[in-house]
């Protein structure tokens, strides 16, 4: 079928075009709202700024398709192949993208609000600046989580998104907005979270080993049992964070702000907390083997039963702190 | 400034178009061919050089003028200003026959390059605007004005919508006066009455103009065209202008006639157009009789305030207004109410004492409703409307003391029953009692009936803190400061997630990016280079750059609106521009 025929028949009221082949057709700026293109072969088609709201593209082949600025709000794209597709600035709000293939796709500045991305494969996709608020990546059962391995989510907005158990290893999330996201149990090892905003996020049980969190804002974060070993947390904001039983060994926490953080029973061995602010932090039973606390501010911190015999406390401020033996430092 | 090379076939380019023309060139040529030719060559050469220096392009010469194009409206206007300044500089100290004067017109629009020629409606408009300019001045379209007003300090005078020859729609335009001439004089260079008559003759509703003038003059409504044809527009206008000494008086006369008509809305519009047209005539009258007029105004004010001992209510208000950080803008607005013209010169503005000004304003606007009306009327004509609207609110707030009990006003203590007997004119009332006296007087029944209730409920609805205190403090104590603006501080621009969300929610992200890139750079052309450039910047980057590029919201609004209408798919882009503006507004200080 040629594109004109499709347009003519659509204009005449027809909407079912299941399985049609329109490879490389130019349909840019066209209005095809609500059309049924189930299993259609649209490889390399040009749909720049097309209106495709509520279309059915289930299992369609859209690999290498040009879809910049396309409006795909509430479209059904489940199991569609969008590998290497260009979706720059496209709008996919509330779209069904379950099990869709987005490998190496360009989704820069795309609107993916409330999209269903369960089991979608976004490995190596460019999601720079994309808005993923309320998007659902949740892993329901084993082997049914979204794959974002090696994706670029620089400056992406994921506020409130559900990324529980998602695979985000080595993902670039620098300067992303992860406020109130659920990353519980997610794999973020080696990820770049520089300057990211994780205020009130839930990252309990997540793996952040070797991740870069420099200058990130983790105020009020819930990170119980999270593994940060070897991560870079220099100048990070962790005010009021819950880090109970967190693995913080060999972590760079230079000048980190841990005011009122709860770090009970965590492992801070060999970590560098030079100049960190730990005022009123709770470090009950924390393990501080060879921890560097030089010039750290531990005013009114609670160090009850903490193991800190080998810690470096040179020039540390301990005024009013409760010491391991429960005595009050003056 | 890089410009794409002009290909030989027809293509369109959005540009700021400048057209210059020498005044009475042919006449001068007939008198002294060689001399005039030498002068025009010198002037055109100078213009060309200045244009090139400013990054513009000389597209063509008409013999006695040039057609210039710029990629930036700001450059076009500032270059034209430089041209006029330098030409005036050259003419200084020479005999009139040893120099030429030039008119300049500027418009922002599409130019059509067809082979080696330049055409297009945009060029025609610029050329027509040029004819409307005064010699040595610059006439710019509203479009240009909107783009440049935030960037350049212009003493531009609004000329109203002009009906240009062969241009279907009226073009709103502004006049930038010649160097060293106040805007007022520039516009009224010709006899203002002639100008008014000319513009009214071009009015699309000229029949109604005439009917209204006739009706007001004769107090009889006449629909018969043959009768109307017997009267010249000019004589009608002249008679009316003689009969009504001020613009306000004329306005009142119009309104009382219109009130008796069926098509009131149409006629009110006609009336306001007439008033706009004749305003310069009244302005000129005032200038001519300026010193004595100002004197009387002053002495009236002084009499009215009756400053004998202690401070008067006017002085109190004046003090509060002077204490505001926006004192000079407040002065401008008040001055404008009293003198019916906008004044920027601080020397003139500070000539009149603030309390005298307050008194004069009170005379013109004896109720809060009228004050608000006058302020709105003035603010609506200004470029920084939002800003001045806020200042107007401040003024109304402070003036409430004079007007006493209006809705939402604070009622001060009313136990002092004696104050009820005091005259309603605050002028004769001692400080402290003034507000009470007025308030109680105007609302006598209510206050007497239930003083406690009214006192209490009204205290809760007090509009501004500064005001309440102003009423209750004893005289002699410095008045409190008016709450400083802005009341709502602009949102933090360090992270723009909320802004991006807002934009994406209401428009297509790609369209938003295209519009923003077009605004800060040049209109997007959908070429591979432009796509690459768009890919290189995130929406976040573009928004940050836009904030830098557009220092004020008005600036942003002007630029985005224009760009939206320049790009293909006008409707979708206008929608996107609206969404962007709505979302970006809270990030600007209003």
Boltz contact constraints between the chains, C-beta under 6 A:
constraints:
  - contact:
      token1: [A, 68]
      token2: [B, 510]
      max_distance: 6.0
  - contact:
      token1: [A, 69]
      token2: [B, 508]
      max_distance: 6.0
  - contact:
      token1: [A, 69]
      token2: [B, 510]
      max_distance: 6.0
  - contact:
      token1: [A, 89]
      token2: [B, 509]
      max_distance: 6.0
  - contact:
      token1: [A, 89]
      token2: [B, 510]
      max_distance: 6.0
  - contact:
      token1: [A, 89]
      token2: [B, 513]
      max_distance: 6.0
  - contact:
      token1: [A, 91]
      token2: [B, 508]
      max_distance: 6.0
  - contact:
      token1: [A, 109]
      token2: [B, 509]
      max_distance: 6.0
  - contact:
      token1: [A, 109]
      token2: [B, 539]
      max_distance: 6.0
  - contact:
      token1: [A, 111]
      token2: [B, 504]
      max_distance: 6.0
  - contact:
      token1: [A, 111]
      token2: [B, 509]
      max_distance: 6.0
  - contact:
      token1: [A, 128]
      token2: [B, 538]
      max_distance: 6.0
  - contact:
      token1: [A, 129]
      token2: [B, 538]
      max_distance: 6.0
  - contact:
      token1: [A, 129]
      token2: [B, 539]
      max_distance: 6.0
  - contact:
      token1: [A, 129]
      token2: [B, 540]
      max_distance: 6.0
  - contact:
      token1: [A, 131]
      token2: [B, 504]
      max_distance: 6.0
  - contact:
      token1: [A, 155]
      token2: [B, 538]
      max_distance: 6.0
  - contact:
      token1: [A, 155]
      token2: [B, 540]
      max_distance: 6.0
  - contact:
      token1: [A, 157]
      token2: [B, 497]
      max_distance: 6.0
  - contact:
      token1: [A, 177]
      token2: [B, 497]
      max_distance: 6.0
